[in-house]
């Protein structure tokens, strides 16, 4: 039996929401077409539509509001597997915000499918109308009631889309899905739906207020594709990281560095991962911080490994370096009983209770701020830890620091931490 693209998790939508039916139609179409989930890439963005991600068994990417089509275009342009199905999912709000991306995908006629789940409201932010809301739906008590909505199918068709269709949620849309997914080039399906929280609750009401009828339009034109040209790579300007020493690490080590914005947490993570590569290891580094950059927490996740790294997630780290209260608040729940916690002493009473189950069995505290200052405390903690356990030669960290524009100051901090 062909594997479905939807798992068994409960749908995250309000009872009666059209998104549930639309997503099941997508899954049914792919099963009927015998498309394996790992041959599908679904791109979504902000809004109720994007809540589908955890329910999907295929590859998923979640982007900024209105940018799903732009991401899908990038995937198609860079993917060397033309047989993969790329599906972008947007609500009417996301489609309105990213309208130019939609038109560009149609103009280039890239081989991907966009499905616009149009319930005529921004359902996640309180029911504001969108650029696809019909005139009659907006009357009499909604702003801009006299301004007609976009005919998104006409726009996509006129821009050059190979296939466009509009349907209403009460109908079986699986056949439209299959036709769109089988059409080479850019295809768009607009599904007019209910929003029981802020919009319409019955299928008939959708027909009564809609400005447009169901439609299917086609353009016979060549499928677009990437235009590759040989040129100088941006990576050519980067200085290679030389393998100058050897780390004794045989397996995989997961490290989380947590502090506050402005404490050079990301720089510390960069240095540690660079040091790992210098010592012959594979290394990855990911940063996490609030959307309001410059405030709140800052977290760097680093993996050092002798074998190749195929998964970059960290659930329960081996090492947790914590510099500030902001950082501790963010990562406290990820500390396990086998996590070594290295923390700044100024966290004081907040560290009480961390040692012992269910927290870590090992807790080390030092005055790293005194050693490294505000912007060097995390680096001082890393240097202290490496000198203490020997997972990496300390000269690997010194070599990594020498590549940085503030390398001289960093090497002073490393020396102080080692001496301590």
C-alpha positions, 0 to 999 in steps of 0.5 A, spaced: 500 500 500 502 506 498 504 510 504 500 517 505 503 524 506 499 525 512 500 522 519 495 520 524 496 526 528 490 530 530 489 536 525 490 542 528 484 546 525 478 549 528 472 544 527 469 545 520 475 548 517 476 547 510 484 546 511 482 539 513 479 537 507 484 540 503 490 537 506 486 530 505 485 531 498 492 533 497 494 526 500 489 522 497 491 525 490 499 523 491 497 516 494 493 515 487 499 517 483 503 513 487 508 518 489 512 516 495 512 522 501 520 522 500 519 524 493 515 530 495 517 537 498 512 541 501 513 549 503 509 553 507 509 559 511 505 563 516 498 562 517 493 557 519 495 553 512 502 552 515 500 549 521 500 542 517 507 541 517 508 536 523 502 532 520 506 531 513 511 525 512 514 528 506 520 533 506 517 540 509 520 547 509 516 553 513 518 560 511 516 567 512 509 570 511 508 570 503 514 567 501 512 560 500 513 560 493 519 564 493 522 558 497 519 553 492 522 557 486 529 556 489 528 549 491 526 547 484 532 552 481 537 548 485 534 541 485 537 536 480 532 531 481 526 534 476 522 528 478 520 531 485 514 534 486 514 541 489 508 543 493 507 550 496 501 551 501 499 558 502 492 562 505 489 568 501 493 572 506 500 569 504 498 569 497 496 576 497 503 578 501 507 574 496 503 576 490 509 578 486 513 571 487 507 568 485 507 572 478 514 570 477 513 563 478 508 563 473 512 568 468 518 563 469 513 557 468 517 553 473 515 546 475 511 546 482 504 547 484 501 552 489 495 551 492 492 557 495 487 555 501 482 561 500 478 562 506 477 570 505 480 572 512 487 572 516 484 567 521 490 567 525 490 574 527 483 575 528 479 575 521 482 581 517 480 581 510 485 579 505 486 581 497 482 575 495 476 577 500 470 578 495 466 584 495 460 581 498 463 578 503 466 584 506 460 588 506 457 591 510 461 592 516 468 590 513 473 596 511 474 596 503 468 593 502 467 597 495 474 594 493 474 588 489 479 582 490 484 579 486 482 574 481 488 570 483 487 565 477 486 570 472 493 573 474 497 567 474 494 565 467 495 571 464 502 571 467 504 564 464 502 559 468 501 552 465 495 550 469 490 554 473 484 552 477 479 555 482 474 550 486 470 550 492 471 546 498 465 542 498 467 538 491 472 533 491 479 536 489 483 530 488 482 530 481 484 537 480 490 536 485 492 530 480 492 534 474 496 540 477 501 535 479 501 532 472 502 538 468 509 540 467 510 547 469 507 552 474 500 550 476 495 554 481 489 551 485 485 556 489 480 552 494 475 557 496 474 554 503 470 556 510 473 559 516 468 557 522 472 562 527 472 568 523 469 567 516 463 563 513 461 556 516 457 553 510 459 551 503 453 554 500 455 561 503 461 561 499 458 560 493 453 566 495 458 571 496 464 569 491 466 574 486 468 568 481 466 561 479 470 555 478 475 555 473 480 551 469 485 555 464 491 552 461 497 555 457 501 551 452 508 553 453 515 550 455 517 549 462 522 554 465 528 551 469 535 554 472 539 558 467 546 555 470 553 559 468 560 558 470 562 563 474 567 565 481 564 561 487 562 566 493 566 560 497 573 562 493 573 568 497 573 564 504 580 562 507 580 554 508 580 551 515 586 547 515 587 541 519 593 542 523 592 538 529 588 532 532 582 531 536 582 525 541 574 525 540 572 518 537 564 519 537 559 525 537 559 531 542 553 536 542 554 542 546 549 548 547 552 555 549 546 560 552 547 567 554 544 574 552 544 578 546 550 582 546 554 577 549 558 574 543 554 567 544 554 566 536 561 568 535 563 563 541 559 557 537 563 559 531 570 559 534 568 552 537 566 549 530 572 552 527 576 549 532 573 542 531 574 542 524 581 545 525 582 538 529 580 534 524 572 533 526 566 534 522 562 540 525 556 544 525 553 550 528 546 553 529 544 559 532 537 561 535 535 568 538 528 572 538 526 575 532 527 582 535 535 581 534 539 585 540 534 583 545 533 577 550 536 570 549 542 568 544 543 560 543 548 557 539 548 549 538 555 546 536 556 538 534 563 536 534 563 529 531 568 524 528 563 520 523 560 525 518 554 529 521 547 527 518 542 530 523 544 537 526 538 537 532 540 537 539 535 534 544 539 533 550 546 536 550 552 533 553 555 539 555 551 546 556 555 552 557 550 558 560 552 565 561 546 569 563 539 568 566 536 569 559 540 563 556 538 559 562 531 560 562 531 558 554 535 552 555 533 549 562 528 544 560 533 541 555 538 539 561 538 532 562 541 528 568 548 526 563 549 533 561 555 537 564 553 544 566 558 549 566 555 556 568 557 563 570 557 564 578 553 570 577 547 566 576 547 564 583 541 561 586 538 560 579 543 554 579 541 551 585 537 544 584 540 543 577 545 538 580 542 531 581 536 528 577 532 530 573 538 535 572 545 534 571 549 530 575 555 535 574 555 542 575 561 547 574 561 554 576 566 559 575 567 567 574 567 567 567 565 574 566 571 576 570 576 572 566 573 574 559 568 580 560 561 581 557 563 579 550 568 574 552 565 570 558 562 564 553 569 564 550 572 563 557 568 558 559 569 554 552 577 555 553 576 552 561 572 546 559 577 544 553 583 545 558 579 541 563 577 535 559 581 535 552 576 533 547 579 538 543 587 541 543 587 548 546 591 550 540 585 548 535 581 554 539 587 559 539 588 557 531 580 558 530 581 565 534 587 567 530 582 567 524 577 572 527 578 580 526 578 580 534 583 574 534 588 578 539 583 580 544 580 573 544 587 569 545 588 573 551 581 571 554 583 564 552 590 564 555 586 567 562 581 561 562 587 556 561 591 559 566 585 559 571 
